[in-house]
Amino acid sequence: MKNPFDTPEREEFRAQLKAFVDKEIKPYVNDWDEKGKIPWDLHQKAGALGVWGFGIDEKYGGLGEDDNFLRAIYNEEFAKCGAGGVGAAMGGRMISLEPIQRLCSSEIKDRVLKDIVTGKKGSSLGITEPGGGSDVANMKTSAKRDGNHFVINGSKTFITGAMTSDYFVVGARTGGSGLKGISLFFVEADRDGFSRVPLDKKMGWWCSDQATLYFDNVRVPAENMMGEEDKGFIQIMENFNIERMCMCASSLGMMKVCLEESIEWAKTRETFGKPLIQHQVIRHKLANMSSKIDALEALVNNICWNMNNGEVPVAEISKAKFFATKELEYCSSEAMQIMGGAGYLRGNPVERIYREVKVMAIGGGSEEIMRDLAVRQMGY
Ligand SMILES: Cc1cc2nc3c(=O)[nH]c(=O)nc-3n(C[C@H](O)[C@H](O)[C@H](O)COP(=O)(O)OP(=O)(O)OC[C@H]3O[C@@H](n4cnc5c(N)ncnc54)[C@H](O)[C@@H]3O)c2cc1C
């Protein structure tokens, strides 16, 4: 079925990314996942495709324009490599770039943005704390003013890309309790008092790193405050809207992999004298998976169109986020069921996606929090 939102530019971008993923990523994902990292030059190769340039000035290596469809295409096509860890290894940059571009001073942008956008250096977003991630308004990390500086104390955890990032966007408490006392800071990794420890042995996303960050009297110039003081909560939420839409698009890419792998397997695997694909029960599973893909695709397109037209459809983004991960859970489970024992073996995308569903359902706003937010946005 024709996608009414396709344009020659978007089709070209998708084709370019698909070719890149097929050639530069897919053949190596098993190896990278087992080794627990991707080669650093992949960041630069991906950067050269413009995948981090949305809404970023051309002088910083950006595309000079924003198009949420392109963001979605990037996330969907990269997810099709079948290893979420690849996107995640570069994803810390993706979720921290937007606030850097929007809120950092010109001095900071001139100094760092081009290196981040082109993949030379990494950046990460530090919101979640050991005490909790869902209740952002309750964060404990503090930033106290001391003359022309702020002094940051506290800790962040589960921070994606943190072991390799040079720059961090960090939420910290500058005011009283609750959502009105939070500000965002740009923190360079070489500041005194900053340290990080990797989180090991995760369920999935093996080729990406996550870490706990420690801030022990880390002094940053007052200019490193991003945007207005005590307005960090709303800035974090604005950034989350983009991240969540992108996670829906990644889920869509993973669901498509599950369907394609299922079809390929079902065409050749024979049971009871005929290929699996001719058994009605299996055909129904394929139909169900395909219909869920169609529904999510339509939802992502609709959200992108609205975002491109200046809307912030928070309720729809929240609903799409938990819808996407629930349907991804369904598709990965059914795909594994269709593959039988073969699906249970390591080294195939279905096994990996099945393990990676939960991080999609928890990270960037859990299913429970998304449902709650959606209903609040609906006015209740
Ligand atoms: C691999 C990975 C990468 C991540 N990367 C980053 C990153 O780069 N930067 C970053 O800042 N964070 C990152 N996170 C953290 C992620 O955003 C948090 O895990 C998430 O927000 C949930 O927070 P939590 O784990 O502390 O769970 P909690 O907030 O402790 O919640 C635990 C459970 O309780 C549920 N719950 C909480 N409150 C309610 C409620 N009121 N009603 C009903 N249920 C509720 C939650 O949905 C969840 O299921 C990452 C996490 C993972 C696993």
The ligand as a MOL file (V3000), in Angstrom:
LIG
                    3D

  0  0  0     0  0            999 V3000
M  V30 BEGIN CTAB
M  V30 COUNTS 53 58 0 0 0
M  V30 BEGIN ATOM
M  V30 1 C 19.1330 -0.4930 28.9620 0
M  V30 2 C 18.6060 0.7920 29.5350 0
M  V30 3 C 19.0560 1.9990 29.0280 0
M  V30 4 C 18.6340 3.2040 29.6070 0
M  V30 5 N 19.1580 4.3960 29.1560 0
M  V30 6 C 18.8840 5.5480 29.8300 0
M  V30 7 C 19.5320 6.7800 29.4820 0
M  V30 8 O 20.2990 6.8610 28.5210 0
M  V30 9 N 19.2730 7.8880 30.2280 0
M  V30 10 C 18.4100 7.8490 31.2960 0
M  V30 11 O 18.2360 8.8930 31.9280 0
M  V30 12 N 17.7790 6.7000 31.6220 0
M  V30 13 C 17.9980 5.5590 30.9360 0
M  V30 14 N 17.3640 4.3820 31.2850 0
M  V30 15 C 16.4790 4.3830 32.4250 0
M  V30 16 C 15.0050 4.2280 32.0850 0
M  V30 17 O 14.5260 5.4140 31.5200 0
M  V30 18 C 14.3040 3.8460 33.3950 0
M  V30 19 O 14.6460 2.4920 33.6520 0
M  V30 20 C 12.8170 4.0180 33.3310 0
M  V30 21 O 12.4760 5.3800 33.2650 0
M  V30 22 C 12.1290 3.4040 34.5510 0
M  V30 23 O 12.7350 3.8250 35.7360 0
M  V30 24 P 13.2070 2.7410 36.8240 0
M  V30 25 O 13.9440 1.6630 36.1400 0
M  V30 26 O 13.9110 3.4750 37.9020 0
M  V30 27 O 11.8720 2.1130 37.3950 0
M  V30 28 P 10.9550 2.7200 38.5370 0
M  V30 29 O 10.6910 4.1430 38.2770 0
M  V30 30 O 11.5090 2.3350 39.8510 0
M  V30 31 O 9.6240 1.8920 38.3030 0
M  V30 32 C 9.5820 0.4670 38.5020 0
M  V30 33 C 8.3050 -0.0980 37.9080 0
M  V30 34 O 7.1760 0.5000 38.5640 0
M  V30 35 C 6.3310 1.1000 37.6080 0
M  V30 36 N 5.7960 2.3310 38.1870 0
M  V30 37 C 6.4790 3.4040 38.6390 0
M  V30 38 N 5.6440 4.3460 39.0840 0
M  V30 39 C 4.3890 3.8500 38.8990 0
M  V30 40 C 3.0740 4.3510 39.1390 0
M  V30 41 N 2.8840 5.5740 39.6360 0
M  V30 42 N 2.0280 3.5640 38.8430 0
M  V30 43 C 2.2010 2.3340 38.3090 0
M  V30 44 N 3.4330 1.8040 38.0470 0
M  V30 45 C 4.4930 2.5530 38.3360 0
M  V30 46 C 7.2100 1.4010 36.4090 0
M  V30 47 O 6.4440 1.4610 35.2440 0
M  V30 48 C 8.1470 0.2100 36.4190 0
M  V30 49 O 7.4850 -0.8540 35.7890 0
M  V30 50 C 17.7170 3.1750 30.6730 0
M  V30 51 C 17.2140 1.9590 31.1480 0
M  V30 52 C 17.6550 0.7870 30.6040 0
M  V30 53 C 17.1270 -0.5180 31.1660 0
M  V30 END ATOM
M  V30 BEGIN BOND
M  V30 1 1 1 2
M  V30 2 1 2 3
M  V30 3 2 2 52
M  V30 4 2 3 4
M  V30 5 1 4 5
M  V30 6 1 4 50
M  V30 7 2 5 6
M  V30 8 1 6 7
M  V30 9 1 6 13
M  V30 10 2 7 8
M  V30 11 1 7 9
M  V30 12 1 9 10
M  V30 13 2 10 11
M  V30 14 1 10 12
M  V30 15 2 12 13
M  V30 16 1 13 14
M  V30 17 1 14 15
M  V30 18 1 14 50
M  V30 19 1 15 16
M  V30 20 1 16 17
M  V30 21 1 16 18
M  V30 22 1 18 19
M  V30 23 1 18 20
M  V30 24 1 20 21
M  V30 25 1 20 22
M  V30 26 1 22 23
M  V30 27 1 23 24
M  V30 28 2 24 25
M  V30 29 1 24 26
M  V30 30 1 24 27
M  V30 31 1 27 28
M  V30 32 2 28 29
M  V30 33 1 28 30
M  V30 34 1 28 31
M  V30 35 1 31 32
M  V30 36 1 32 33
M  V30 37 1 33 34
M  V30 38 1 33 48
M  V30 39 1 34 35
M  V30 40 1 35 36
M  V30 41 1 35 46
M  V30 42 1 36 37
M  V30 43 1 36 45
M  V30 44 2 37 38
M  V30 45 1 38 39
M  V30 46 1 39 40
M  V30 47 2 39 45
M  V30 48 1 40 41
M  V30 49 2 40 42
M  V30 50 1 42 43
M  V30 51 2 43 44
M  V30 52 1 44 45
M  V30 53 1 46 47
M  V30 54 1 46 48
M  V30 55 1 48 49
M  V30 56 2 50 51
M  V30 57 1 51 52
M  V30 58 1 52 53
M  V30 END BOND
M  V30 END CTAB
M  END
